Amino acid sequence: MSELKLELKEKIIEQLNLEDVSVDEIADTDPLFGEGLGLDSIDALELIVMLDKDYGIRLADPKEGRKIFESIDTMAAYITANRTN
Amino acid sequence: MKPVYINSVGSVSAQKTFENNEFLNEITDYNDTVIHVIDPNYKEYIPPAAARRMARGIKMSTVSSKNALTEAGIENVDAIIVGTGLGCIGDSERFVSDIIKNDEQFLTPTRFIQSSHNTVAGQIALGLGCKGHNFTFVHSAVSFESSLIDAKIMLENNEVNTVLVGGVDELVEHHVTTHRLIGHIKKKPIALKELLQSKTEGMVMGEGSHFFVLSTEKSPSTYSELVAVKTFNTLSKERVEGKIVAFLERQHLSINDIDLVILGNNGDVNYDGYYEQLSTTLFNDTPQAYYKHLSGEFDTATGFAFWLANKILKTQNIPDVVKLNAIEPSNLKTVLIYNQYRGENHSLTLIRKC
């Protein structure tokens, strides 16, 4: 699980162009949206595509993303339980 | 019709032009076939959260447009008009590459949003909160001039009072590779100060962003008056001279009234003849300048020429590095810019000190 969390942090930094953020600066429980990393709705779409492309998870209802993308912890848990590749 | 004034300039180019209080004080020479802009510290102009999703062309244009607005002493304009040959081609390339690589699946929104030509004009408008006329002209080497014409018509007809006009193009890998394959870029690196002596085929490719505030009202920051702009999509070498004379006559001017002509020589042995014939005949006795050894060649390189012309008129100084002949002007009032690219898309732009 810790490897997956590190992988997620690296992917988020790279795919969302968070140039000034390092892996160490993202805590597993930090909120990704709002006060934490400050991601927005376009980033949410990027993350939905990332789940599909890299982990074979297609969200049937995009509203599910709100809970899944709360933090690195919630993302890692969801991916571990649902990944198909 | 009301006169149209150029009230401010903003530039990001292969020279250090992003600081408006300087004028080619320090020249960066290159020995290459492709030259990139000298990047300003974008963080001074763009919040990091906004910058992370911006293509290079948008970043460059945010800086040059902000500098132009600051110099004009205004925070917003009535219209934004941008000329670009290829828009945010970098994101367009990546978007198309992703389509191919991922078998038309998994397309992400950011690259799609920016994979259009009018992204720059749109992003500037969003940043300013400008809800006025927002237009992008995409027309190869006359893209910038097309924007100038649109702005001039709107201003002269009292449709608007202030317009932000610009030209932008960015360099990206695939675009450069394509131009190398078709032989439009020089095969061997060349020191740019020797560009016109190379006598080889192709150009040195560049990029840049140049923005200007145009207005019907003169201000303390005013550089010049935009007198006339004309474009010709096709024009044979034999007809260029006649078109220039006719263009000037329409402004009740003759060749003798031109204090400086700025030519678009890019060192391509196949097409610099358009300029050389003018240098040795029509403009034989006219002070001449060139600039693509400083900026590189790109669809909106005339934005650099327009910046240069305005700087020259304001400072009343022609930097040695741009002089094409040794004739010194007795007066520095009227400047003509002539450009073409590979024998097509010719443009004439006339400005006058005011």
Interface residues (C-beta under 8 A of the other chain):
Chain A: Q15 L16 N17 L18 E19 D20 G38 I42 L45 E46 V49 D52 K53
Chain B: P48 A49 A51 R52 R53 N102 Q105 F106 L107 T108 P109 T110 I113
